[in-house]
Amino acid sequence: MCGIAGFVSLTGAPATRERVAGMIRTLEHRGPDDTGVFVDGPAGIGAARLSIIDVAGGHQPIGIGGGITVAQNGEIYNYLELRRELERAG
């Protein structure tokens, strides 16, 4: 089962990979087969995912450029239709 975790330090103390990884480790009993961690300054996010559809390409957190990194928990069920639409739009 998937899960996400994260925090922002209100004191400005830097986030650490170890702290976020520790948060994600609490989800190990759910059986995820991939985990990822991202930290930047006082913010840290992590994701644990159970690979069902996109086994090889769904690693998270996802950097989408422009300084934006996200972690999402869920499935986009109409992804094939969305992909075709986006490809047609260029």
N, C-alpha and C positions, 0 to 999 in steps of 0.2 A: 504494500500500500504506500502511496506517495505522501509526502508531507513537506512543509516549508517552515523555516524559522528565521528569525532575524532580530536585529535591534539597532538602535541609534543611541549612542552615548550622549546624554544630556549635559555632561560635564566637558565634552569635547575630547575625552580620552580616546586614543585610537582603538579601533576594533582589532581583534586578532583572529587569525584563521583558526587557532586552537579553540577559542571560545565558541565560535560558530560551529566548528566540527563537533565539539562536545554536545552542542544542542541537537545536531543532526544524529549523532550516535544514539540518542535516546529513542530513536525510531527504528533501530536495527531489528527489534522483535517483530516488526511489521513485514520484514522480508524484502526491502528494496534492494535492487541490484545495481544501482548507480547513485552516487552522491556528488555534490559539487558545492563549493564555497566561494564567495566573493567578498572581499573587504576593501573599503576605500575610506580613509580617514576614520571618522567616528561611527561609520555604518558598516554593518555586516549582514549578509543574507546567505542562506544555504537551502539546498533542496535535496530531497531523497526521492527517488522515483523507481517505480516498478515498471520495467519496460514491457509494453504490451504491443503497441503498433510500430513505433519507430525505434526499434531496439538499438540501432547504431548511431542515430543522429539526433537524439533528443536530450543530450546532456544539458544540465542547467546548473546554475543560473545562466541566463542568456544575455550577452551583450549585444545591444541593437544599435550601437553607434551614438555619437553625440553625447557621450557620457551617461547613457542610460543602460542600466542592467536590471533585469527582472527575473523573478522566479514565479512560475505559475503552477497551480495544482488543478488538473482537470484535463479534459479531452475536448478537442475541437472536432466534433463528429462530421461536420460538412467540409472538412479540410480539402477534399478533392475538388469540390465545386468551387471553393474559394480560390484554390490554386489556379484553376483554369481561368477564372475571372480575372485574377491579378496578372496572369501571363498575357491575356488578351489586352489588358490595359497597359502593358509594357513594364 
